[in-house]
């Protein structure tokens, strides 16, 4: 699998994850669900006319934002961009 770009930002009770490509978003969601437990995720949404997709996973006390960033950055296929997501 080729690498793809990922941005993340914290929301009130969730992390918003923006991914370059819908197939990549599905793959990443599957990968994350195997890495840690979350009860649910918002469906993947795609910006009209764009390859950018996003989904949200709930925040939890066992996975603070800084640790979540490290989880994403440790995935070899992910090019993690440490900038605020603008989706």
N, C-alpha and C positions, 0 to 999 in steps of 0.2 A: 504494500500500500504506500502511495506517495504521501508526503507530509502535507498538512493543511493547517491553516491559521485558525486560532481560537482566541477569543477575548472573553473576559468574565467580569462581572461587577455585582456587588451585593445589592440586594433590594431589601425591603423591610424584613421579610421572613424567608427569602429565597435568594438563590444565586441565578442571575441571568447569564446564560452561556450562549455566545454568538459563534457560529461556525461557518467556515467557508465551504458550502456545498451540502445539499440535503443528504446525500449518501454518507458523507462524513459525519453529519449530525446524528444520523441513525446509528452509525458505528460507534461514535463516542458515547452516546447515551447508553448503548448496550455495554460498552466497556466500563463506564462509570457505575452502572448498576451492579456489575460484578466486583467492583473495587470497594464499595462501601454500601451500606444499607440505607435506602431512603424509601419511604412508603409510596410516594407517587412523584410524578413529574408532569409538568404541563406538556401538552402536545407540541411537537415541533411545528413552528410556523416559518413560512418563507416570505421574505419581502418580495413584493411584486416586481418582476423584471430583474431580479437580482439573484445571485447565487448564495447570498447570505441567509442563513437560517438561525433560529434561536429556540431555546427551550429553557425551562426553569426547573430547578430542583430545590427542595426545601433546605434551609439552613438547619444545622443542629449543633448542639454544644460540643459534640465529639469531633466536629469537623469545622473549625473556625476558618474564616476567609483565607488567612495566610496559609494554612495547611491545605485547603482546597486548591489554591494556586499551585502549590508544590506538587500535588497529585497530578494536576493537568500538565505541568511542565515536565514531569517524569515520564510521560507517555511518549515513546520515541516518534510516533507519527504526528504528534502535535507540535506545531510551531506556536508556542504560547507568547502572546503579545501582552505585555504588562501596561496596557493603556485601558482607559475606561471604555466599556462597550457603548456604542452610540446607537443602539437599535431601539 
